[in-house]
Amino acid sequence: EVDQDEVTELSAAAGGSGAPLATTPRQRHVGRWTASWVLIVVGSLLVPISVLSVWLDRTITDTDRYVETVSPLIRDADIQAAVERRIEQALYARVDLQAEVQSLLPDRAAALAGPITAGVRNLVSELIHKVVTSDKVAQLWDDANRAAHEQVVEVLTVSNGKKGVVTLDLTDLLKQVQARLVDAGVPFLGNLSVPEVKLDVLQSDTIAHVQQAFNLFNKLAGILPWLTFLVLGAGILAAPDRRRGFVHAASGWVIGAALLLVGVAIGRQVYMGALPTGASVPANETFFLTITRFLRGSGRMVL
């Protein structure tokens, strides 16, 4: 075993005047790998955050792209069913259908009120379905979503102490249905005065936390992707063996993509749990899967 005094003497003889020995190549090697790993881990964690910030910037806050994304939803059966159900609820909430039918029948035909009411309900359902599934409704749907997008941006950016609520205005769709009802000979429903018809698609009591996260991501959207590449690149350059450093960075990229998919799955649970009472679960699930298609596609493309 070498005595410390001998080490000092050898160092002094070498001109070190008792100074510590220089760092060995092995120590420098370990230090560079440590720095490389730290940079790659940080870069990997930035991958899902970067994709999320780009998604928020390009899809959620861009009205035209948002409308383009949700426009095909009106052709989805679950969405159509939710819209049809809401329009029916709005109509029947304003009138006692069986009482209206009975008032039009003579006393001796009062027993027919039930079957005739059922027939009218079927007619109303058919007419609503025809309107909602028609080609003309596409523009009305786009207009409703364009207005709803303003609510989305307000919910995510305006801190007013209120619950976060986003609704679709179906009033114009209802007017189309009522015009069909008048033509079909059901004036007491067709001429009915109905206020605005809204379909709630999101309600959250914890919107303040969502706003804070959104504002942060939105501010960093322009630099996060470049920062991610820069950090991962620095991790590769810091590695003593750059080929192995590249493999580590690529592995971190894949792990980051997996974390993104996990985050989307968690977000889905949070979104579905925030739905208002009575909201259509299948329709909102379809909406969520559509609006997050870019996120899921980005994660799966890497994997």
Disulfide bonds with the S-S distance in Angstrom:
none
